[in-house]
Amino acid sequence: MQINEAENLISIIIPTREQDFILDECILNIRNLYKQVKIIVIIDKDNEKTYDKNVKILKSQNKNMSAKRNLGVKNADTKYIALIDSDAYPCEGWLENSINLLEQDENYSAVTGNQYNPPKDNFIQRCLRIVRFSRIFTHGNWCVINDKNAIEREVNEFSSANVILTKASYENINGMNEDIYLAEDNEFSLRYKNAGYKIKFSPKTAVFHRESTMYPFLRKLYCMSYYYADMFRQGKTVKPFKQILLGLMPMYGFVLFLFLWCFLIFLKINPYPLLILPLIALLILVIEAYNLTKQLEEGKILGFLIFLFTFCGFIAVWILGGFLGLIPIKFSKVENLYKHY
């Protein structure tokens, strides 16, 4: 399929908070590949600037990203929709290759794929993207999302930062859940699969996705842990139960360690042999950090230190967020903390 044919079949939906330099870069890079494709941007604030005639700016009364995407899809008049984040932009062939796959195999209704660091990301950001899709941080489906050698296959979920799907399938399951602030794409994917729709992973459906620097990265981890635990406490489904349970494991492990320590003291037994447990955990992190350095072409020593520090920071903020999220007291607003930069 030629580019101009693909452009006529699809609308690109971009939810964002405001018209900042990141959104400008996203639209500019889309326009470098696709001159006429329709782009629908949904923002919180009033429209401060215009782009070209095929870029529609909508203001959302609801700051939830799910609500913004739903509003964008409602205003799309094409067979397909493409969801992408404002801090991402497509690789060459993104739309035409994806639509080709969907047109040629009607068994699939959605295509997702890889996410790479853009060239402007620095060394720390490149390391953090490797961490984000490592075995310790994420589940098996997404460990290959940063892998250029990943193969085409069916998957159970997609990231809303990079997916092309039919508008009909999106609307048939009533779009994204507007009561969910984080992991809305996980919840949507679960309903999507349960409704009988199939999702294909293709390395040709790739985007460059800007990674956070260290502090925003750890801040987002805290927000995610807090939010997932809070939703779990309320009995609301955000992710599959198995993923939520695994996500809470660091907190459960920490609480169990403290309990055993206090219990041994109560029994007047020396508790210090228990220190072997965190040492074993640290050894596992060291081994995993070393393994991740194999993905680096240079700066392996610095990369190892970044990986190890991030793993330790991840566990610390994940335990804190999970613990606070399970307490029925609001300590912070996730909406204000969860930012990309």
C-alpha positions as CSV (number, residue, x, y, z in Angstrom):
1,M,0.0,0.0,0.0
2,Q,1.3,3.5,-0.9
3,I,1.6,6.2,1.6
4,N,-1.1,8.4,0.2
5,E,-3.6,5.5,0.3
6,A,-2.7,4.8,3.9
7,E,-3.2,8.4,4.8
8,N,-6.8,8.4,3.6
9,L,-7.7,5.4,5.7
10,I,-6.5,6.5,9.1
11,S,-6.6,9.2,11.8
12,I,-3.8,9.7,14.3
13,I,-5.0,10.4,17.9
14,I,-2.7,12.3,20.2
15,P,-3.8,13.0,23.8
16,T,-1.7,15.5,25.7
17,R,-1.8,18.1,28.5
18,E,-0.8,21.1,26.5
19,Q,0.8,22.3,23.3
20,D,4.5,22.1,24.4
21,F,7.7,21.5,22.5
22,I,7.3,17.7,22.8
23,L,3.9,17.8,21.0
24,D,5.4,20.1,18.4
25,E,8.2,17.6,17.7
26,C,5.7,14.8,17.5
27,I,3.6,16.5,14.8
28,L,6.7,17.7,12.9
29,N,8.1,14.2,12.7
30,I,4.7,12.8,11.7
31,R,4.5,15.4,8.9
32,N,8.0,14.5,7.7
33,L,6.6,11.0,6.9
34,Y,2.9,11.7,6.2
35,K,2.0,15.1,4.6
36,Q,-1.8,14.8,4.6
37,V,-2.8,12.3,7.3
38,K,-5.5,13.5,9.7
39,I,-4.2,14.3,13.2
40,I,-6.5,14.8,16.1
41,V,-4.9,16.4,19.2
42,I,-6.8,16.5,22.5
43,I,-5.5,18.9,25.2
44,D,-6.5,20.3,28.6
45,K,-6.0,23.9,27.8
46,D,-7.3,26.3,25.2
47,N,-5.8,26.1,21.8
48,E,-2.7,28.4,21.7
49,K,-1.4,27.6,18.3
50,T,-2.4,26.0,15.0
51,Y,-0.6,23.7,12.7
52,D,-1.9,22.8,9.3
53,K,-5.4,22.2,8.0
54,N,-5.3,18.5,8.7
55,V,-4.5,18.9,12.4
56,K,-7.6,19.3,14.5
57,I,-7.2,20.6,18.1
58,L,-9.9,19.6,20.6
59,K,-10.2,20.7,24.3
60,S,-11.2,18.0,26.7
61,Q,-13.2,18.7,29.9
62,N,-11.8,15.5,31.3
63,K,-8.0,15.4,31.9
64,N,-8.0,11.6,31.9
65,M,-6.1,10.2,28.9
66,S,-8.7,7.6,28.3
67,A,-11.4,10.3,27.9
68,K,-9.2,12.2,25.6
69,R,-8.6,9.2,23.3
70,N,-12.3,8.5,23.3
71,L,-13.0,12.1,22.3
72,G,-10.5,11.8,19.5
73,V,-11.9,8.6,18.2
74,K,-15.4,10.0,18.3
75,N,-14.2,12.8,16.0
76,A,-12.4,10.5,13.6
77,D,-14.1,9.6,10.3
78,T,-11.7,7.0,9.0
79,K,-11.7,3.2,9.0
80,Y,-8.5,3.0,11.1
81,I,-7.2,5.0,14.1
82,A,-3.6,5.2,15.3
83,L,-2.9,5.9,18.9
84,I,0.4,7.5,19.8
85,D,1.7,9.5,22.8
86,S,2.8,13.1,22.4
87,D,6.4,12.2,23.5
88,A,6.7,9.7,20.6
89,Y,6.8,9.8,16.9
90,P,6.6,7.1,14.1
91,C,9.4,5.3,12.4
92,E,9.3,5.0,8.6
93,G,6.6,2.7,7.3
94,W,4.5,2.9,10.5
95,L,1.1,3.5,9.0
96,E,1.3,1.8,5.6
97,N,2.9,-1.4,6.9
98,S,0.4,-1.7,9.7
99,I,-2.6,-1.1,7.4
100,N,-1.2,-3.7,5.0
101,L,-1.2,-6.3,7.8
102,L,-4.7,-5.5,8.8
103,E,-6.1,-5.4,5.2
104,Q,-4.4,-8.7,4.3
105,D,-5.4,-10.7,7.4
106,E,-8.9,-9.8,8.7
107,N,-8.4,-12.1,11.7
108,Y,-6.5,-9.2,13.3
109,S,-8.0,-5.9,14.2
110,A,-5.0,-4.2,15.8
111,V,-1.3,-4.0,15.3
112,T,1.3,-2.9,17.8
113,G,5.1,-3.0,17.8
114,N,8.5,-1.8,18.9
115,Q,9.4,1.4,20.8
116,Y,12.9,2.8,20.5
117,N,14.9,5.6,22.0
118,P,14.8,8.7,19.7
119,P,18.3,9.9,18.6
120,K,18.1,12.9,21.0
121,D,17.9,10.6,24.1
122,N,21.1,10.7,26.2
123,F,23.0,7.7,27.6
124,I,21.0,7.6,30.9
125,Q,17.7,7.7,29.0
126,R,18.8,4.8,26.7
127,C,19.8,2.8,29.8
128,L,16.4,3.5,31.5
129,R,14.6,2.3,28.4
130,I,16.5,-1.0,28.6
131,V,15.5,-1.2,32.3
132,R,11.9,-0.4,31.5
133,F,11.6,-3.5,29.3
134,S,13.8,-5.8,31.4
135,R,12.6,-9.0,33.1
136,I,12.7,-7.3,36.5
137,F,10.6,-4.3,35.5
138,T,8.0,-5.7,33.1
139,H,6.2,-9.0,32.2
140,G,7.2,-11.3,29.4
141,N,5.0,-9.8,26.7
142,W,6.9,-6.6,26.7
143,C,10.5,-7.7,27.2
144,V,11.0,-7.6,23.4
145,I,9.5,-4.2,22.8
146,N,12.9,-2.6,22.6
147,D,14.4,-5.5,20.6
148,K,15.1,-4.9,16.9
149,N,15.2,-8.6,16.3
150,A,11.7,-9.3,17.7
151,I,9.5,-11.4,15.4
152,E,6.0,-10.9,14.2
153,R,3.4,-12.8,16.4
154,E,0.1,-12.6,18.1
155,V,0.1,-10.8,21.5
156,N,-2.4,-10.3,24.3
157,E,-2.1,-6.5,24.8
158,F,-0.7,-3.3,23.3
159,S,0.7,0.0,24.5
160,S,-1.4,3.1,23.8
161,A,1.8,4.8,22.8
162,N,1.9,2.7,19.6
163,V,-1.1,0.9,18.1
164,I,-3.1,1.0,14.9
165,L,-6.6,-0.6,15.1
166,T,-10.0,-0.4,13.4
167,K,-12.3,2.3,14.7
168,A,-15.2,-0.2,14.7
169,S,-13.4,-2.5,17.1
170,Y,-12.5,0.4,19.4
171,E,-16.1,1.6,19.5
172,N,-17.6,-1.9,19.8
173,I,-16.2,-2.3,23.3
174,N,-17.1,1.3,24.3
175,G,-13.5,2.7,24.0
176,M,-11.2,3.1,27.0
177,N,-12.4,3.1,30.6
178,E,-12.6,6.8,31.7
179,D,-12.5,5.8,35.3
180,I,-8.9,4.6,35.0
181,Y,-6.0,7.0,35.0
182,L,-3.0,4.6,34.5
183,A,-2.7,1.3,32.7
184,E,-5.8,2.1,30.7
185,D,-4.3,0.4,27.8
186,N,-3.8,-2.8,29.8
187,E,-7.5,-2.8,30.8
188,F,-8.6,-2.0,27.3
189,S,-6.4,-4.8,25.9
190,L,-8.0,-7.2,28.3
191,R,-11.5,-6.3,27.2
192,Y,-10.4,-6.2,23.6
193,K,-9.1,-9.8,23.7
194,N,-12.1,-11.0,25.7
195,A,-14.4,-9.5,22.9
196,G,-12.7,-11.8,20.4
197,Y,-10.4,-9.3,18.7
198,K,-6.8,-10.3,17.9
199,I,-3.7,-8.1,18.3
200,K,-0.6,-8.6,16.2
201,F,2.9,-7.5,17.2
202,S,5.0,-6.4,14.2
203,P,8.5,-4.9,14.3
204,K,7.4,-2.8,11.3
205,T,5.0,-1.0,13.5
206,A,7.7,0.9,15.4
207,V,7.9,4.3,17.0
208,F,10.6,6.4,18.7
209,H,9.4,7.0,22.3
210,R,11.1,9.6,24.4
211,E,12.3,8.1,27.7
212,S,12.3,10.1,31.0
213,T,15.4,11.1,32.9
214,M,16.2,9.5,36.2
215,Y,14.1,11.5,38.6
216,P,10.9,11.6,36.5
217,F,11.4,7.9,35.8
218,L,11.5,7.0,39.5
219,R,8.6,9.4,40.2
220,K,6.5,7.6,37.6
221,L,7.3,4.3,39.1
222,Y,6.1,5.5,42.5
223,C,2.9,6.8,40.9
224,M,2.3,3.5,39.1
225,S,2.8,1.4,42.3
226,Y,0.7,3.7,44.3
227,Y,-2.1,3.7,41.8
228,Y,-2.2,0.0,41.1
229,A,-2.2,-0.8,44.9
230,D,-5.0,1.8,45.5
231,M,-7.1,0.3,42.7
232,F,-6.4,-3.2,44.0
233,R,-7.6,-2.1,47.4
234,Q,-10.8,-0.8,45.9
235,G,-11.4,-4.0,44.0
236,K,-11.1,-2.4,40.6
237,T,-9.6,-4.2,37.7
238,V,-6.7,-2.3,36.0
239,K,-4.4,-5.2,35.1
240,P,-4.8,-8.9,35.1
241,F,-4.7,-10.2,38.7
242,K,-1.5,-12.1,38.1
243,Q,0.3,-8.9,37.0
244,I,-1.0,-7.0,40.0
245,L,0.0,-9.8,42.4
246,L,3.5,-9.9,40.9
247,G,3.7,-6.1,41.1
248,L,3.0,-6.2,44.8
249,M,5.6,-8.9,45.5
250,P,8.4,-6.4,46.5
251,M,6.2,-4.9,49.1
252,Y,5.0,-8.3,50.4
253,G,8.6,-9.5,50.6
254,F,9.7,-6.4,52.6
255,V,6.8,-6.7,55.0
256,L,7.5,-10.4,55.5
257,F,11.2,-9.7,56.2
258,L,10.3,-7.1,58.9
259,F,7.8,-9.5,60.4
260,L,10.3,-12.3,60.6
261,W,12.9,-9.9,62.1
262,C,10.5,-8.8,64.8
263,F,9.3,-12.3,65.4
264,L,12.9,-13.6,66.0
265,I,13.6,-10.7,68.3
266,F,10.4,-11.6,70.2
267,L,11.6,-15.2,70.5
268,K,15.0,-13.8,71.7
269,I,16.7,-15.4,68.6
270,N,19.5,-13.7,66.8
271,P,17.8,-12.1,63.7
272,Y,21.0,-11.2,61.8
273,P,21.1,-14.4,59.7
274,L,18.0,-13.1,57.9
275,L,20.3,-10.5,56.3
276,I,21.2,-13.2,53.8
277,L,17.8,-12.6,52.2
278,P,18.4,-9.0,51.1
279,L,22.0,-10.0,50.1
280,I,20.6,-12.7,47.8
281,A,18.1,-10.1,46.3
282,L,21.0,-7.7,45.8
283,L,23.1,-10.4,44.1
284,I,20.2,-11.1,41.7
285,L,20.0,-7.4,40.8
286,V,23.8,-7.3,40.3
287,I,23.6,-10.3,37.9
288,E,20.6,-8.8,36.0
289,A,22.4,-5.4,35.8
290,Y,25.5,-7.2,34.4
291,N,23.3,-9.0,31.8
292,L,21.7,-5.8,30.6
293,T,25.2,-4.3,29.9
294,K,25.4,-6.7,27.0
295,Q,22.9,-4.6,25.2
296,L,25.2,-1.6,25.4
297,E,27.8,-0.9,22.7
298,E,29.8,1.4,24.9
299,G,29.9,2.8,28.5
300,K,29.3,-0.7,30.0
301,I,30.7,0.2,33.4
302,L,28.6,3.4,33.7
303,G,25.7,1.5,32.3
304,F,26.1,-1.2,34.9
305,L,26.0,1.4,37.7
306,I,22.9,3.1,36.2
307,F,21.2,-0.3,35.9
308,L,22.0,-1.3,39.5
309,F,21.0,2.1,40.9
310,T,17.7,2.1,39.0
311,F,16.9,-1.4,40.1
312,C,17.4,-0.5,43.7
313,G,15.5,2.8,43.3
314,F,12.7,0.9,41.5
315,I,12.3,-1.5,44.5
316,A,12.4,1.3,47.0
317,V,9.8,3.5,45.4
318,W,7.7,0.5,44.4
319,I,7.5,-0.7,48.0
320,L,6.7,2.8,49.2
321,G,4.0,3.4,46.6
322,G,2.5,0.0,47.1
323,F,2.3,0.4,50.9
324,L,0.8,3.9,50.7
325,G,-1.6,2.8,48.0
326,L,-3.0,0.0,50.2
327,I,-3.8,2.5,53.0
328,P,-7.2,4.2,52.6
329,I,-5.7,7.6,53.0
330,K,-4.9,9.8,50.0
331,F,-1.3,11.0,50.4
332,S,-0.8,12.5,46.9
333,K,-2.6,13.0,43.6
334,V,-1.2,10.7,40.9
335,E,-2.4,13.1,38.2
336,N,-0.1,15.8,39.5
337,L,3.0,13.6,40.0
338,Y,2.8,11.5,36.8
339,K,4.7,13.6,34.3
340,H,7.1,12.7,31.6
341,Y,9.7,15.4,32.4
